[in-house]
Amino acid sequence: MTTAVARESLTELDWIDALRESGPRYDDAIAQLHGLLLRAARFEVARRRAALPHVRGEALDDLALQSADDALVAVLAKLDGFRGESRFTTWAYKFALLEAAVRLRRLAWQGREVPLEPERWELIDGGAGSSPHRDVTTRELLGALQEAIRAELTPRQREVLVAITITGVPIDVLAERLGSTRGALYKTLHDARQKLRRCMEKRGFDMEALP
């Protein structure tokens, strides 16, 4: 039986060296790292579980374990990206938080419809306490913006813009539903926003006036 290396004895360089080796030292480091990632994933699941009252404890435990497993793979794949700007354990911990958050968002949207068409959303309210003049100005701006969304954007740009910025669909959930990637959707969203800004500015609207 191998003797586990105490976590306190591992410096930042020790972690990197151990995870690049093979044999007992590597095995011990992997076991310690997975334990750390599992604690992080369980923390994130516990923090967000109120948003998923229909999910039972066993399913949440499985989700945390899957998140830790995926986070471990991600950490090992990105060891060269660790620059020592924070503690290695702090850097690795964030991978598990992210994996758990992504899985929880997907679970929360499981079975839910993702509205993609601009006809499905209402104009934003001007807000309580705003002046009548501001109410009129805001309604005009938002009406023109909705028209520009329909007229200027491609169907794909409309889908992504409406889902992410108006309906509030998490980008990882949308990427899964559309068979795309986060990067591709961010690019589509950026292009759509730039196109709308140019269109609205040509029509004399101040985009900074949006609530």
C-alpha positions in Angstrom: 0.0 0.0 0.0 1.3 3.4 -0.9 1.5 6.2 1.7 -0.6 9.2 0.8 1.3 12.5 0.5 -0.1 15.0 3.0 -1.7 17.9 1.2 0.2 20.4 3.4 3.5 19.0 2.0 2.6 19.8 -1.6 3.8 23.2 -2.7 2.5 24.7 -6.0 5.4 23.2 -7.9 4.9 19.9 -6.1 1.4 19.7 -7.3 2.4 20.2 -10.9 5.3 17.8 -10.7 3.3 15.1 -9.1 0.5 15.4 -11.6 3.0 15.0 -14.5 4.6 11.9 -13.0 3.5 8.3 -12.9 3.3 5.8 -10.1 2.3 6.2 -6.5 3.0 9.9 -6.2 0.8 10.6 -9.2 -1.9 8.4 -7.8 -1.8 10.1 -4.4 -2.0 13.5 -6.0 -4.9 12.5 -8.2 -6.8 11.2 -5.2 -6.2 14.4 -3.2 -7.2 16.6 -6.2 -10.3 14.6 -6.9 -11.3 14.9 -3.2 -10.8 18.7 -3.4 -12.9 19.0 -6.6 -15.6 16.9 -5.1 -15.9 19.1 -2.1 -16.1 22.1 -4.4 -18.8 20.6 -6.5 -20.8 19.6 -3.5 -20.5 23.2 -2.2 -21.8 24.6 -5.4 -24.7 22.0 -5.6 -25.7 22.8 -2.0 -25.6 26.6 -2.7 -27.9 26.2 -5.7 -30.1 23.3 -4.7 -33.0 25.7 -3.6 -33.5 26.4 -7.3 -34.1 22.7 -8.0 -36.6 21.5 -5.3 -37.8 18.7 -7.5 -34.4 17.0 -7.7 -33.7 14.4 -4.9 -30.5 14.2 -2.9 -29.1 11.1 -4.7 -29.4 12.8 -8.1 -27.6 15.9 -6.7 -24.8 13.6 -5.2 -24.4 12.0 -8.7 -24.3 15.4 -10.3 -21.5 16.6 -7.9 -19.5 13.4 -8.6 -19.8 13.8 -12.3 -18.8 17.5 -12.0 -15.7 16.6 -10.0 -14.8 13.9 -12.6 -15.1 16.3 -15.5 -13.3 19.0 -13.5 -10.4 16.6 -12.9 -10.1 15.9 -16.6 -10.2 19.6 -17.3 -7.5 20.5 -14.8 -5.1 17.8 -16.1 -5.7 19.0 -19.6 -4.8 22.6 -18.7 -1.9 22.1 -16.3 0.3 24.1 -18.7 -2.1 27.0 -18.3 -1.4 27.3 -14.5 0.8 30.4 -14.1 1.1 30.4 -10.3 -0.9 33.7 -9.9 -3.0 32.0 -7.2 -2.6 28.8 -5.2 -2.9 25.7 -7.3 -5.8 24.4 -5.2 -7.7 27.7 -5.6 -7.1 27.5 -9.4 -8.3 23.9 -9.6 -11.3 24.5 -7.2 -12.8 26.9 -9.8 -13.0 24.2 -12.4 -15.3 22.2 -10.2 -17.5 25.2 -9.4 -17.9 25.8 -13.1 -18.7 22.2 -14.0 -21.3 22.0 -11.2 -22.9 25.3 -12.2 -23.2 24.3 -15.8 -24.7 20.9 -14.9 -27.2 22.6 -12.5 -28.3 25.1 -15.1 -28.8 22.4 -17.7 -30.8 20.4 -15.1 -32.9 23.5 -14.3 -33.8 23.9 -18.0 -34.4 20.2 -18.7 -37.8 19.8 -20.3 -38.4 23.6 -20.5 -39.1 25.3 -23.7 -36.5 27.8 -24.9 -38.4 30.8 -26.5 -36.4 32.0 -29.5 -38.8 34.2 -31.5 -39.0 38.0 -30.8 -42.8 37.7 -31.0 -42.7 35.9 -27.6 -41.2 38.8 -25.6 -42.8 42.0 -24.4 -41.2 45.4 -24.3 -39.4 46.3 -21.1 -41.4 48.4 -18.7 -40.1 51.9 -18.2 -40.0 51.3 -14.5 -41.9 52.8 -11.5 -41.2 56.5 -10.8 -40.0 57.4 -14.3 -41.2 60.6 -15.9 -44.0 60.6 -18.6 -41.4 61.9 -21.1 -39.0 59.2 -20.3 -41.7 56.6 -20.6 -42.6 57.8 -24.1 -38.9 58.0 -25.1 -38.2 54.5 -23.8 -41.2 53.0 -25.5 -40.2 54.5 -28.8 -36.6 53.3 -28.5 -37.7 49.8 -27.5 -40.3 49.6 -30.2 -37.7 50.6 -32.8 -35.3 48.1 -31.3 -37.8 45.3 -31.6 -38.5 46.2 -35.2 -34.7 46.2 -35.9 -34.3 42.8 -34.3 -36.9 41.4 -36.8 -35.7 43.3 -39.8 -31.9 43.5 -39.5 -30.8 40.3 -37.8 -30.5 36.9 -39.4 -32.8 34.1 -38.0 -29.8 32.7 -36.0 -28.8 36.1 -34.6 -32.5 36.6 -33.5 -32.6 33.2 -31.8 -29.4 33.8 -29.9 -30.1 37.4 -28.9 -33.7 36.7 -27.7 -32.8 33.5 -25.8 -29.7 34.9 -24.0 -30.5 38.6 -23.4 -34.3 38.6 -23.2 -35.4 35.2 -22.0 -32.3 34.6 -19.9 -31.4 31.2 -21.2 -27.9 30.2 -19.9 -25.5 30.1 -22.9 -24.3 26.6 -22.2 -28.0 25.4 -22.2 -28.6 27.2 -25.5 -25.5 25.8 -27.0 -26.7 22.3 -26.1 -30.2 22.9 -27.5 -28.9 24.4 -30.8 -26.0 21.9 -31.2 -23.5 24.7 -31.1 -20.6 25.9 -28.8 -20.4 28.7 -26.3 -17.7 30.4 -28.4 -19.9 30.3 -31.5 -22.9 31.7 -29.7 -20.8 34.5 -28.1 -19.6 35.5 -31.6 -23.2 35.4 -32.9 -24.4 37.6 -30.0 -21.6 40.1 -30.5 -22.3 40.4 -34.2 -26.0 40.9 -33.5 -25.4 43.6 -30.9 -23.0 45.4 -33.2 -25.5 45.3 -36.1 -28.3 46.6 -33.9 -26.2 49.4 -32.5 -25.3 50.6 -36.0 -28.9 50.4 -37.1 -30.3 52.3 -34.1 -27.6 55.0 -34.3 -28.4 55.6 -37.9 -32.0 56.2 -36.9 -30.9 58.7 -34.3 -31.5 56.6 -31.1 -29.2 56.7 -28.1 -28.6 53.1 -27.1 -27.4 54.2 -23.7 -30.9 55.3 -22.9 -32.1 51.7 -22.7 -33.1 50.8 -19.1 
